[in-house]
Amino acid sequence: MSHSFKFLVALAVLAAAGCSKPSQAAAEGPAAPAAQARQPGKLTTVDPQTFQKLAVQKAGLVLDVRTPGEIARGHLPDATPLDINDARFAQRLALLPKDKAVFVYCASGHRSAAAADAMIQQGFSEVYNLDGGIGAWASAGLPIDRSAAPPAGDGVNALTPEALDAVLKSEKRVLVNYHTPWCTPCRKMAPVMDALATAWQGKAKLLQVDVEQSEALAQREKIQGVPVFVLYVDGKERWRKSGELAKDVLETELARP
């Protein structure tokens, strides 16, 4: 076989290889990692039993996006009410902690899916939607709380930046609980703050501030992820922590010299 013929055969082989269809793996790039239960920033829809189990395991925030009338007829235990039809819905979402697992539901799963999508757009990393909503939850025989919905707030906790500054000048030690009245973790912390206020009377000033009624102050203090606890000493912020906290944690910070 001549060298010229061998050269032409080699070119034909290379051309065939270059024109051949790539394998599926090559076309799709590197192999994807094994599937995980949840991908950060992605909505996961789960059945009622899984919804309940994960909410407990992850100590998540359960969010009810139905209307107040629907909620008054029954809701999941410890659910935070946040009506998706409320004009303040997106604004209120921004107050919730984005690094905490959120479990959202409605009547059938449609409104909660829309709410979950909005949360993903806002930067929430772990969102679960209840498939079939509270109807599926009830059909599964899971518990429903039929107590009245919490109040929406009356403005009694309103505080301006100037008012807080005046308190910080007059008091050496001030602990502020920035909260909303519709947030379930916030409501759980209210009696803790009341007990601390009694125990620390004359030694520290404790304030509970509704961030929706005190919008200018909340913006100045960069409050996100309510409840947020901030300890000010000698007019300056010394310590900050968000979420539900044990009473002894707050007392420890109050007692630091």
Summary of the structure (lengths in Angstrom):
residues: 257
radius of gyration: 27.1
end to end distance: 95.2
largest distance: 105.8
contacts: 729
relative contact order: 0.12
helix: 40%
strand: 19%
